[in-house]
Amino acid sequence: FMSPLEIISNTFVTKSIAIVLTYPYQVIRTRLQHIDGESQKIIPLIQTVWKQRGIRGLYAGISINITRVMPSTCITFLVYETLKTRL
C-alpha cells in the first residue's frame, strides 16, 4: 500500500519521463499538421527543426505542456489507486 504522497511522486516522475521521451514526436506531428498545402516528409522536417533551433526546437513548449498535463494525471492516478485499494 502506497501513501498518497508516494502515488503522486511516482506519477510525477513516470509522467515526466514519458513526456520527455515523446515530446519531440508531438512537436513534429504539430508542425506537419500546420504545413499549408505542402507535402512534407518527416525526416527532412526533423532535420530542418534541428538545423534551425537544435535540440531546443524539439522541446519547445515542454514546460507549458508539463504544467498543463501533470495536475490531472496525478489526480487521476491518486483516485484510481485509492479506489483500487478500497474496493
C-alpha positions in Angstrom: 0.0 0.0 0.0 1.4 3.4 -1.0 0.7 6.7 0.7 -1.0 9.5 -1.4 2.4 11.3 -1.4 4.1 8.3 -2.8 1.4 7.8 -5.5 1.7 11.5 -6.6 5.5 11.4 -6.5 5.7 8.2 -8.6 3.1 9.6 -11.1 5.0 12.8 -11.4 8.3 11.0 -12.1 6.9 8.5 -14.6 4.8 11.0 -16.5 7.7 13.4 -16.7 9.8 10.6 -18.3 7.0 9.8 -20.7 6.7 13.4 -21.7 10.4 13.9 -22.2 10.6 10.8 -24.4 7.5 11.5 -26.6 7.5 15.3 -26.8 9.7 15.6 -29.9 7.2 13.4 -31.8 4.4 15.7 -30.7 6.3 18.8 -31.9 7.0 17.2 -35.3 3.3 16.0 -35.6 2.1 19.5 -34.8 4.4 21.0 -37.4 3.2 18.5 -40.0 -0.4 19.5 -39.3 0.3 23.2 -39.8 2.1 22.9 -43.2 -0.1 24.7 -45.7 -0.6 22.7 -48.9 2.9 21.2 -48.9 3.7 17.5 -48.8 6.4 17.3 -46.2 8.3 14.3 -45.2 9.1 13.6 -41.6 12.9 13.2 -41.8 13.5 16.5 -43.7 11.2 18.3 -41.3 13.2 16.9 -38.3 16.4 18.0 -40.0 15.0 21.5 -40.6 14.0 21.9 -37.0 17.3 20.6 -35.8 19.3 23.0 -38.1 17.2 26.0 -37.1 16.8 25.5 -33.4 18.8 22.4 -32.3 17.5 20.2 -29.5 15.5 23.2 -28.2 13.4 23.1 -31.3 12.3 19.6 -30.5 11.4 20.5 -26.9 9.9 24.0 -27.4 6.9 24.4 -25.1 7.6 21.3 -23.0 7.3 23.2 -19.7 3.9 24.5 -20.5 2.8 21.0 -21.5 4.1 19.5 -18.3 2.3 22.3 -16.3 -0.9 21.6 -18.2 -0.9 17.8 -18.0 0.6 17.0 -14.6 -2.1 18.0 -12.2 -4.8 16.0 -13.9 -2.6 13.0 -14.3 -1.6 13.0 -10.6 -5.2 13.3 -9.5 -6.3 10.6 -11.9 -3.8 8.1 -10.6 -4.3 9.1 -6.9 -8.1 8.5 -7.3 -7.6 5.2 -9.2 -5.1 3.8 -6.7 -7.1 4.9 -3.7 -10.3 3.3 -5.1 -8.5 0.2 -6.2 -7.3 -0.5 -2.7 -10.6 0.3 -1.0 -12.8 -1.8 -3.3 
